[in-house]
Amino acid sequence: MAWKTLRVWCLIGLCLPLLLACGGAPPPDVTAKFFLQEFVDDMNAAVDKYEDQRVRVSGEVVFVESGHIVWEKPYIAISAPGEELIKPVVACLLSDEALAKDISSGDSISVEGTVFIAAMTSFLIETAPEGFELILNKCSPVEVGANQRVDSQPTPTSLPSLTLSPTPTSLPSPTLSPTPTSLPPPTNTPQAAATVTPVPFEWVAKTDEDLFSIEIPSRWVSTIEEEDRLEETQAYLDANVPGTLALFQGLDPMTNSNVLAIADFRVLYTEEPQPIDLEEYTEMQLLDLGDSKLLSVSDINIGGLYGAEIRTETIEGFRQNFALLLGDQPKMGCGSLGIILIGTVVIESQASLVENAMNSFQVLPTAAFLDSCDDRKALSFLESSDSDVPSTSTIKAVDLVEEFNSNAVVATQKYSGSDLIIEGEVTTIDYDYLGDPYVAVGSGDLFAWSTVWCMVSDVSDVAGLSVGDKVTVAGTFFEWDTMDVVLKPCSP
């Protein structure tokens, strides 16, 4: 939706009693259930109705915290009564934590505040309607428990530290490169109280059987509990980067800051997997940054794995950190398995949370599928039954490309490690991004985008070739890069 510019709440700056004394109408009185459901049913209509308006909301206290993770103010989370573990809440941001005195989870309560529509509100309602949050700014309790009036000028007192954490919400469907909505500085943005320090939260370990472990903030949600949430990410990987597997995503449901872990098995789908070259691996990732701005590249070591860290800034202004991790141990395929961690920082204050979560990642020793690295052929994920492509068979370039365009996963498994003889028409003779010479062989059709790249080891191999020539090349299948089939090494 097209967001309206947030207006300054300047016409009425006094408390409810003064407003009533001036003859103004009292704010609407709604239940938390009705209020939250209005936004789920029609987000645009609810925004037009409530944005920057005072409202009284009644419901049940879910928890009380002395430091909101984003707005850094004490607040009371309110929802409809019920036993649901996951449910939307109204966050009543308090000007003083003393206003929460003697309020506990389970209390019935009425609060009054100004509806503040954060930039992420629409996104969270659309992706997680069962677990979003609405903000009431300049909020205070009006009635608690058995209609006991809360003193409008309470005696300051400290609020005991509470260990209750917000109930986890469900995880929005992830993408490989998230581009969350930006959070503009609205004129009605809640101001952080000078005396409030956010409550330290706990870190919890998430483990996927015998493969890996990672620590994330207790308020985050993860795919350990809801594994099916990775299905969209995996579908994207299968279509664009076959041979990779989405392992994990942890996400802050309020801001969408998250950490994604991906395993790269592509080299293991060869006949005799060799160790991945870190420098070349890093260069390949740098070529795929799109419109993102490169901030830095540095060495990194996480959980005993070495690699490179790429720090970027997206076109929307959010930070994304990529950790490319390798290892020589059997648990890392003896150097032939890569782990890619992607950390997305939506709120700058959460940068350390994302980085700490990434730095806690560990591949467990029990993830090893071999005891030693003595036999590299034993590392291969290929099955003997897959090697059904005779090394002497001749395949037309257009037919080979069609196989990959139809199903890249099956074709990759079919041809990995195989020696192929390809015939077709020379469409390009050039150098790739690493400066290596190649000959592109295809159908010769002007509108045919995909070809077979024959990566030659010596430029003299192409000395007698010209675009348009009919040619036969022989080489070993190396990869499908989502556009072309690559044979390496290869020669005409």
C-alpha positions in Angstrom: 0.0 0.0 0.0 1.1 3.6 -0.4 1.9 4.9 3.0 0.6 8.2 4.1 3.0 10.7 5.7 2.7 10.3 9.4 1.2 13.5 10.9 2.3 15.3 14.0 0.0 14.8 16.9 -0.2 18.5 17.9 -3.8 19.4 18.3 -4.3 17.6 21.6 -1.3 17.2 23.9 -3.1 16.9 27.1 -4.5 13.9 29.0 -8.0 12.6 28.7 -9.5 14.5 31.6 -8.6 17.8 30.1 -9.8 16.7 26.7 -13.2 15.9 28.2 -13.3 19.1 30.1 -12.9 21.0 26.8 -15.9 19.2 25.4 -14.1 16.7 23.2 -15.5 13.3 22.5 -13.9 10.3 24.4 -11.8 7.9 22.4 -13.4 4.8 20.9 -13.5 1.8 23.3 -12.7 -1.5 21.7 -11.6 -5.0 22.7 -8.2 -6.2 21.8 -9.7 -9.0 19.8 -11.9 -6.6 17.7 -9.1 -4.0 17.3 -6.5 -6.5 16.0 -9.0 -8.3 13.8 -9.9 -5.0 12.0 -6.3 -4.7 10.8 -6.3 -8.4 9.6 -9.6 -8.0 7.7 -8.8 -4.7 6.0 -5.4 -3.1 6.7 -6.0 0.0 4.6 -9.4 0.8 6.1 -8.1 0.2 9.7 -5.1 2.5 9.1 -7.4 5.3 7.8 -9.7 4.8 10.8 -7.1 4.6 13.6 -3.8 6.1 12.6 -2.7 8.8 15.0 -6.0 8.5 16.8 -6.5 8.0 20.6 -8.1 4.6 21.4 -9.0 2.6 24.5 -8.3 -1.1 24.2 -9.4 -3.8 26.7 -8.0 -7.2 26.9 -5.7 -9.5 28.9 -2.0 -8.8 29.8 0.3 -11.3 28.0 3.5 -10.0 29.5 5.2 -6.8 30.8 8.7 -5.7 29.8 10.8 -2.7 30.8 12.5 -2.3 27.4 10.9 -2.7 23.9 13.4 -4.3 21.6 12.8 -1.6 18.9 11.5 1.5 20.7 13.4 0.9 24.0 10.5 1.9 26.2 8.7 -0.1 28.9 5.5 -1.6 27.6 2.6 -3.9 28.3 1.6 -6.5 25.7 -2.2 -7.0 25.6 -4.3 -9.5 23.6 -7.6 -11.2 23.6 -8.0 -13.8 26.4 -7.2 -17.3 25.3 -4.7 -20.2 25.6 -3.1 -19.7 22.2 0.7 -19.8 22.2 0.9 -17.6 19.2 -1.4 -14.6 18.9 -1.2 -10.9 17.9 -0.7 -8.3 20.6 -1.2 -4.6 21.3 2.0 -3.0 22.7 1.2 -0.2 25.1 4.3 1.9 25.2 4.6 3.6 28.6 6.2 6.9 29.4 7.3 5.6 32.8 7.9 2.0 33.9 6.2 2.9 37.2 2.9 2.8 35.3 3.3 -1.0 35.1 3.4 -1.3 38.9 1.5 -4.4 40.2 0.5 -5.4 36.7 1.0 -9.1 35.9 0.4 -11.6 33.1 -3.2 -12.7 33.0 -4.6 -9.5 34.4 -7.6 -8.0 32.7 -6.8 -4.4 31.6 -7.9 -1.3 29.7 -5.3 1.0 28.3 -5.4 4.2 26.3 -2.9 5.5 23.7 -2.3 6.8 20.3 -2.2 4.3 17.4 1.2 4.3 15.7 1.6 2.5 12.4 5.2 1.3 12.0 6.7 0.8 8.5 6.8 -3.0 9.1 3.1 -3.3 10.3 1.6 -4.0 6.9 4.3 -6.6 6.0 3.9 -8.4 9.3 0.1 -8.5 9.1 0.3 -9.9 5.6 2.9 -12.6 6.3 2.1 -13.5 9.9 -1.5 -12.5 10.8 -1.4 -14.9 13.7 1.4 -13.1 15.4 1.9 -9.4 14.6 2.1 -6.4 16.9 0.3 -3.0 16.9 1.8 0.0 18.8 0.0 2.4 21.1 2.2 5.4 21.8 1.8 7.7 24.8 -0.1 4.9 26.4 -1.1 4.3 30.0 -3.3 1.8 31.9 -6.8 3.0 32.7 -8.3 0.1 34.5 -6.6 -3.1 35.8 -8.1 -6.2 37.3 -11.4 -5.6 39.3 -11.9 -2.1 37.8 -9.2 -0.7 40.1 -8.3 2.8 38.8 -4.6 3.4 38.1 -3.2 6.5 39.7 -2.5 9.1 37.0 0.6 10.2 39.0 2.1 7.1 40.5 4.9 7.1 42.9 8.1 6.2 41.0 9.3 2.7 41.7 11.5 0.2 39.9 9.9 -2.6 37.9 11.2 -6.1 38.8 13.1 -7.8 36.0 10.7 -10.2 34.2 11.9 -13.3 32.5 8.8 -13.7 30.4 9.6 -13.3 26.7 7.1 -12.5 23.9 5.4 -15.6 22.5 7.1 -16.5 19.2 5.2 -15.6 16.1 5.2 -17.6 12.9 8.0 -17.1 10.4 7.2 -15.2 7.2 8.2 -17.1 4.1 12.0 -16.3 3.5 13.8 -15.4 0.4 17.4 -15.8 -0.5 18.0 -12.1 -0.4 15.4 -10.4 1.8 14.4 -6.9 1.0 12.3 -5.7 3.9 10.4 -2.5 3.9 12.3 0.5 5.2 11.4 2.2 8.5 11.2 6.0 7.9 11.5 8.4 10.8 7.9 9.3 11.4 7.0 12.5 13.1 5.0 10.5 15.7 7.8 8.1 16.4 7.9 7.1 20.1 10.9 8.7 21.8 13.1 6.6 24.0 12.9 7.3 27.7 16.2 8.4 29.1 15.9 6.3 32.3 14.9 3.1 30.5 17.4 0.3 29.8 16.2 -2.5 27.6 15.8 -5.8 29.5 18.7 -8.3 28.7 17.1 -11.2 26.9 18.3 -14.7 26.8 20.0 -16.5 23.9 18.7 -20.0 23.1 20.5 -22.7 21.2 18.8 -24.2 18.1 20.0 -27.6 16.9 19.0 -29.6 13.9 19.7 -33.2 15.0 23.3 -34.0 14.2 24.1 -31.4 11.6 24.5 -27.9 13.2 23.8 -25.6 16.1 23.3 -21.9 16.3 22.2 -19.4 19.1 19.6 -16.8 18.5 17.7 -14.3 20.7 14.9 -16.0 22.6 12.4 -13.6 21.0 13.2 -14.8 17.5 11.4 -17.5 15.7 13.1 -20.2 13.7 12.6 -23.0 11.2 13.6 -25.6 13.8 10.1 -25.4 15.1 8.5 -24.7 11.7 10.7 -26.5 9.2 8.1 -26.2 6.4 8.8 -22.5 6.3 12.0 -23.2 4.4 10.1 -24.7 1.5 9.9 -21.5 -0.5 13.6 -20.8 0.0 14.4 -24.3 -1.1 12.2 -24.1 -4.1 14.1 -20.9 -5.1 17.5 -22.7 -4.6 16.4 -25.7 -6.6 15.4 -23.5 -9.5 18.4 -21.2 -9.4 21.3 -22.9 -7.6 20.7 -26.7 -7.8 22.9 -28.6 -5.4 22.3 -26.3 -2.4 20.2 -26.8 0.7 18.5 -24.3 3.0 19.4 -25.4 6.5 18.0 -22.8 8.8 16.5 -19.4 9.3 16.0 -17.4 12.5 14.0 -14.2 12.3 12.9 -11.3 14.5 9.2 -11.2 13.8 9.0 -7.5 14.7 11.8 -6.1 12.5 12.4 -8.9 10.0 16.2 -9.0 10.8 17.3 -12.5 10.2 20.0 -15.1 9.7 19.8 -17.7 6.9 22.2 -20.8 6.6 22.7 -22.6 3.3 24.8 -25.7 2.5 26.5 -25.8 -0.9 26.9 -29.4 -2.0 27.6 -28.7 -5.7 31.2 -29.8 -5.8 30.2 -33.1 -4.1 28.1 -33.9 -7.1 31.2 -34.7 -9.1 33.0 -38.0 -9.6 36.0 -37.0 -7.5 35.3 -33.8 -5.5 38.2 -31.5 -5.0 38.6 -28.8 -2.3 36.9 -25.5 -3.0 39.2 -22.6 -3.8 38.2 -19.8 -1.3 39.5 -17.0 -3.5 37.5 -18.1 -6.6 34.5 -19.0 -4.4 34.5 -15.4 -3.0 34.9 -13.8 -6.4 31.9 -15.7 -7.7 29.8 -14.4 -4.8 31.0 -10.8 -5.4 29.7 -11.0 -9.0 26.2 -11.7 -7.8 25.7 -8.7 -5.6 23.3 -7.0 -8.0 22.5 -3.4 -6.9 24.0 -3.9 -3.4 26.9 -1.7 -2.4 30.1 -3.6 -1.4 31.3 -2.3 2.0 34.2 -4.7 2.8 35.7 -8.2 2.3 37.7 -9.8 5.1 38.9 -13.2 6.4 36.7 -14.8 9.0 36.7 -17.8 11.3 33.4 -19.2 12.7 33.1 -22.3 14.7 36.5 -23.5 13.6 35.7 -23.0 9.9 37.8 -20.5 7.8 36.4 -18.3 5.1 35.5 -14.8 3.9 33.0 -12.3 5.1 31.4 -10.0 2.6 29.6 -6.9 4.0 27.1 -5.1 1.8 24.4 -2.5 1.9 21.3 -3.1 -0.1 19.7 -0.5 -2.4 17.0 0.0 0.3 19.8 0.9 2.8 19.8 -2.3 4.9 23.0 -4.2 5.8 23.6 -7.7 4.6 26.6 -9.8 5.7 27.6 -13.0 3.9 29.9 -15.5 5.6 31.4 -18.1 3.2 32.7 -20.9 5.3 35.0 -23.9 4.4 36.8 -26.6 6.3 39.2 -29.5 5.7 37.4 -31.8 8.1 35.2 -34.8 7.1 32.2 -32.9 8.4 32.9 -30.2 5.7 33.3 -32.8 2.9 37.1 -32.5 3.3 37.0 -29.0 1.8 34.4 -29.8 -0.9 31.3 -28.5 1.1 30.6 -24.8 1.6 28.4 -23.2 4.2 26.9 -19.7 3.4 25.5 -17.6 6.2 23.4 -14.6 5.2 22.6 -12.0 7.9 20.2 -9.2 7.2 20.1 -6.2 9.5 16.9 -4.2 9.2 17.3 -2.0 12.3 20.8 -0.8 12.8 20.6 -1.4 16.6 20.2 -5.1 15.9 23.5 -5.4 13.9 25.3 -7.0 16.9 22.4 -9.5 17.4 22.7 -10.7 13.8 26.5 -10.9 13.9 26.5 -12.7 17.2 24.0 -15.2 15.9 26.1 -15.8 12.8 29.3 -16.2 14.9 27.6 -18.8 17.0 27.0 -21.2 14.1 28.7 -24.6 14.3 28.8 -27.6 12.1 28.7 -30.6 14.5 31.3 -33.4 14.2 28.4 -35.8 13.8 27.6 -34.2 10.4 30.5 -36.1 8.9 29.5 -38.7 6.4 33.0 -40.2 6.1 35.6 -41.0 8.7 38.6 -39.7 6.7 39.6 -37.7 3.6 41.9 -40.4 2.2 39.6 -41.4 -0.7 38.2 -38.3 -2.5 36.0 -40.4 -4.8 34.2 -41.7 -1.7 33.1 -38.1 -1.1 31.0 -38.0 -4.3 27.2 -37.8 -3.9 26.8 -39.4 -7.3 25.5 -42.9 -7.5 26.8 -45.4 -10.0 23.4 -45.7 -11.5 23.5 -42.0 -12.3 26.6 -42.4 -14.4 24.6 -43.6 -17.4 26.0 -41.2 -20.0 28.6 -42.9 -22.2 31.8 -40.9 -22.5 31.8 -41.5 -26.3 28.2 -40.4 -27.0 27.7 -37.2 -29.0 25.0 -34.8 -27.8 23.7 -31.8 -29.6 24.2 -28.6 -27.7 20.6 -27.5 -28.0 19.4 -30.9 -26.6 21.8 -30.7 -23.6 20.7 -27.2 -22.8 17.0 -28.2 -23.1 17.6 -30.9 -20.5 18.9 -28.3 -18.0 16.2 -25.8 -18.7 13.5 -28.5 -18.1 14.9 -29.8 -14.8 18.4 -28.6 -13.7 18.4 -30.8 -10.6 17.9 -34.1 -12.5 20.3 -33.0 -15.3 23.0 -32.0 -12.9 22.9 -35.3 -11.1 22.8 -37.1 -14.5 25.9 -35.5 -16.0 28.0 -34.6 -13.0 31.5 -35.9 -13.5 30.7 -37.2 -17.0 32.9 -36.7 -20.1 30.8 -35.3 -22.9 31.1 -34.7 -26.6 29.0 -31.8 -27.8 28.3 -30.6 -31.3 26.8 -27.4 -32.4 27.5 -23.9 -33.8 30.0 -21.5 -32.3 28.1 -18.5 -31.0 30.8 -16.7 -28.9 34.6 -16.9 -28.5 35.5 -14.8 -25.5 36.9 -14.6 -21.9 34.8 -15.1 -18.8 34.8 -12.9 -15.7 38.0 -14.6 -14.4 39.8 -14.1 -17.6 39.6 -17.7 -18.8 39.0 -18.3 -22.5 35.9 -20.2 -23.7 33.9 -21.2 -26.7 30.1 -21.0 -26.5 28.4 -23.7 -28.6 24.7 -23.6 -29.3 22.0 -23.8 -32.0 23.0 -20.6 -33.7 19.5 -19.2 -33.2 19.6 -15.5 -32.6 17.1 -15.7 -29.7 18.6 -18.7 -28.0 20.1 -17.5 -24.7 21.5 -20.7 -23.2 24.6 -22.4 -24.7 27.3 -24.9 -23.8 30.5 -23.2 -22.6 33.7 -25.1 -23.4 36.4 -23.7 -21.1 39.6 -24.1 -23.0 43.0 -24.3 -21.2 45.0 -22.8 -24.0 43.9 -20.0 -26.3 45.7 -21.8 -29.2 42.8 -24.3 -29.1 40.5 -21.6 -30.6 42.9 -20.1 -33.0 41.1 -21.6 -36.1 37.6 -21.1 -34.9 35.1 -18.3 -35.8 31.6 -17.5 -34.8 29.2 -19.5 -37.0 31.5 -22.5 -37.5 30.1 -26.0 -36.9 32.2 -27.5 -34.1 32.5 -30.6 -31.9 34.0 -30.1 -28.4 34.9 -32.7 -25.7 35.0 -31.9 -22.0 33.9 -32.8 -18.5 30.7 -31.4 -17.1 31.5 -28.7 -14.5 28.3 -26.9 -13.6 25.0 -25.4 -14.7 25.1 -21.7 -13.9 21.4 -21.1 -14.4 22.1 -19.9 -18.0 24.7 -22.1 -19.6 26.1 -25.6 -19.3 29.9 -25.4 -18.4 32.4 -28.0 -19.5 35.7 -27.8 -17.8 38.3 -28.8 -18.9 37.3 -28.8 -22.5 38.8 -28.6 -26.0 37.4 -28.4 -29.6 
